[in-house]
Amino acid sequence: GEAPVIAHNAAFDAAVVHAECARTVVSRSRLPLYCSLRVARAVLRRGTDVPSHALGALARWASVEAPEAHRALADCLTLAGVLRELLRRSGRTLEDLHGPAGRL
């Protein structure tokens, strides 16, 4: 549909998303793209707040269970929990922290 895409390190994942959009009827040029890594870097300092901005480290910081790292559904659920906690603790919106969405 028209829902935004949120990916951790979106620059890396964009190639995969582009390939899947090309394979389906989804127009990649119309989908907003947000990078949760960018959001995490805006909220948390590496070394002070978290040891790294990797999704697993952020999951530990946010107390989000991440049972199967690098499995699509598990990573999506982990990312949702981490992003929710980043927004909650910062008191800011996704757009405030990220800036304008990119486009796929």
Contacts in CASP RR format, 6 or more apart in sequence:
PFRMAT RR
TARGET T0000
AUTHOR 0000-0000-0000
METHOD contacts of the structure
MODEL  1
GEAPVIAHNAAFDAAVVHAECARTVVSRSRLPLYCSLRVARAVLRRGTDV
PSHALGALARWASVEAPEAHRALADCLTLAGVLRELLRRSGRTLEDLHGP
AGRL
1 26 0 8 1.000
2 30 0 8 1.000
2 31 0 8 1.000
3 31 0 8 1.000
4 31 0 8 1.000
4 32 0 8 1.000
4 33 0 8 1.000
4 34 0 8 1.000
4 101 0 8 1.000
5 17 0 8 1.000
5 31 0 8 1.000
5 32 0 8 1.000
5 33 0 8 1.000
5 34 0 8 1.000
5 104 0 8 1.000
6 33 0 8 1.000
6 34 0 8 1.000
6 35 0 8 1.000
6 36 0 8 1.000
6 79 0 8 1.000
6 83 0 8 1.000
7 13 0 8 1.000
7 14 0 8 1.000
7 17 0 8 1.000
7 33 0 8 1.000
7 34 0 8 1.000
7 35 0 8 1.000
7 36 0 8 1.000
7 79 0 8 1.000
8 35 0 8 1.000
8 36 0 8 1.000
8 37 0 8 1.000
8 55 0 8 1.000
8 75 0 8 1.000
8 79 0 8 1.000
9 35 0 8 1.000
9 37 0 8 1.000
10 33 0 8 1.000
10 34 0 8 1.000
10 35 0 8 1.000
10 36 0 8 1.000
10 37 0 8 1.000
10 38 0 8 1.000
11 35 0 8 1.000
14 33 0 8 1.000
14 104 0 8 1.000
17 28 0 8 1.000
17 33 0 8 1.000
17 104 0 8 1.000
18 28 0 8 1.000
18 104 0 8 1.000
20 26 0 8 1.000
21 27 0 8 1.000
21 28 0 8 1.000
21 31 0 8 1.000
21 104 0 8 1.000
22 28 0 8 1.000
28 103 0 8 1.000
28 104 0 8 1.000
29 103 0 8 1.000
29 104 0 8 1.000
30 103 0 8 1.000
30 104 0 8 1.000
31 103 0 8 1.000
31 104 0 8 1.000
32 101 0 8 1.000
32 102 0 8 1.000
32 103 0 8 1.000
32 104 0 8 1.000
33 101 0 8 1.000
33 102 0 8 1.000
33 103 0 8 1.000
33 104 0 8 1.000
34 94 0 8 1.000
34 98 0 8 1.000
34 101 0 8 1.000
34 102 0 8 1.000
35 98 0 8 1.000
36 55 0 8 1.000
36 79 0 8 1.000
36 82 0 8 1.000
36 83 0 8 1.000
36 86 0 8 1.000
37 53 0 8 1.000
38 97 0 8 1.000
38 98 0 8 1.000
39 83 0 8 1.000
39 86 0 8 1.000
39 87 0 8 1.000
39 94 0 8 1.000
39 97 0 8 1.000
39 98 0 8 1.000
40 50 0 8 1.000
40 53 0 8 1.000
40 58 0 8 1.000
40 82 0 8 1.000
40 86 0 8 1.000
41 53 0 8 1.000
42 90 0 8 1.000
42 97 0 8 1.000
42 98 0 8 1.000
43 49 0 8 1.000
43 86 0 8 1.000
43 89 0 8 1.000
43 90 0 8 1.000
43 97 0 8 1.000
44 50 0 8 1.000
44 53 0 8 1.000
44 58 0 8 1.000
44 61 0 8 1.000
44 86 0 8 1.000
46 52 0 8 1.000
46 53 0 8 1.000
49 61 0 8 1.000
50 57 0 8 1.000
50 58 0 8 1.000
50 61 0 8 1.000
51 57 0 8 1.000
55 66 0 8 1.000
55 69 0 8 1.000
55 75 0 8 1.000
55 78 0 8 1.000
55 79 0 8 1.000
55 82 0 8 1.000
56 66 0 8 1.000
56 69 0 8 1.000
56 78 0 8 1.000
58 64 0 8 1.000
58 82 0 8 1.000
58 86 0 8 1.000
59 65 0 8 1.000
59 66 0 8 1.000
59 78 0 8 1.000
59 81 0 8 1.000
59 82 0 8 1.000
61 82 0 8 1.000
61 85 0 8 1.000
62 81 0 8 1.000
62 82 0 8 1.000
62 85 0 8 1.000
62 86 0 8 1.000
63 85 0 8 1.000
64 78 0 8 1.000
64 81 0 8 1.000
64 82 0 8 1.000
64 85 0 8 1.000
65 78 0 8 1.000
66 74 0 8 1.000
66 75 0 8 1.000
66 78 0 8 1.000
67 74 0 8 1.000
68 74 0 8 1.000
69 75 0 8 1.000
69 78 0 8 1.000
83 94 0 8 1.000
86 97 0 8 1.000
87 93 0 8 1.000
87 94 0 8 1.000
87 97 0 8 1.000
90 97 0 8 1.000
95 101 0 8 1.000
END
